[in-house]
Amino acid sequence: MPKLPIISGREAIRALAKFGYLPDHQTGSHIILRHKDPPHRRLTIPNHKELNKKTLRKIISQAGLTVEEFTGFL
């Protein structure tokens, strides 16, 4: 299993934007992203300084990506 880097919520949003996920709105400290093409998947990203590795792995999985694909765009 590849190692995940320690990144912030903003860095995760920047990387996911390269895959077509754009900010939709923000509720409290969580930013909701929505994919621009159908199916319009929605992701919730905590706006924290450091994302928990389990949380980041789950976000990557929900985005339909592999860890290798995601880390390639950091």
C-alpha positions in Angstrom: 0.0 0.0 0.0 1.5 3.4 -1.0 2.3 5.9 1.6 0.1 9.0 1.7 1.8 12.4 2.3 0.5 14.7 5.1 -1.4 17.4 3.4 -4.0 20.1 4.3 -7.6 20.2 3.1 -6.7 23.1 0.8 -3.9 21.0 -0.9 -6.4 18.1 -1.3 -8.9 20.5 -3.0 -6.2 21.8 -5.3 -5.2 18.2 -6.3 -8.9 17.1 -6.8 -9.5 20.2 -9.0 -7.2 18.7 -11.5 -9.6 15.7 -11.7 -12.6 17.9 -12.3 -13.8 18.5 -8.8 -14.8 22.1 -8.2 -15.9 23.9 -4.9 -19.7 24.0 -4.7 -20.2 25.5 -1.3 -18.9 25.5 2.3 -20.7 24.5 5.5 -18.7 25.4 8.6 -15.2 24.0 8.2 -16.1 21.6 5.5 -15.8 22.4 1.8 -18.2 20.5 -0.6 -16.7 19.7 -4.0 -18.8 18.6 -7.0 -17.6 17.0 -10.2 -18.2 19.0 -13.3 -19.3 16.1 -15.5 -22.1 13.5 -14.9 -22.4 11.7 -12.6 -21.9 14.8 -10.4 -20.1 13.1 -7.5 -19.9 15.2 -4.3 -17.0 15.1 -1.9 -16.8 16.7 1.6 -13.3 17.9 2.4 -12.5 19.1 6.0 -10.7 22.4 5.8 -8.0 21.4 8.4 -4.2 22.0 8.5 -3.6 18.2 8.4 -6.0 15.6 7.1 -6.1 12.3 8.9 -4.6 9.5 6.6 -7.8 7.4 6.9 -9.9 10.4 6.0 -7.7 11.2 3.0 -7.7 7.6 1.8 -11.6 7.6 2.0 -11.8 10.9 0.1 -9.6 9.4 -2.7 -11.7 6.3 -2.8 -15.0 8.3 -3.0 -13.5 10.3 -5.9 -13.0 7.1 -7.8 -9.2 7.4 -7.8 -6.3 5.3 -6.7 -3.7 6.6 -4.2 -1.1 6.6 -7.0 -3.3 8.7 -9.3 -3.9 11.2 -6.5 -0.3 11.5 -5.3 0.8 12.0 -8.9 -1.0 15.4 -8.9 0.2 16.8 -5.6 
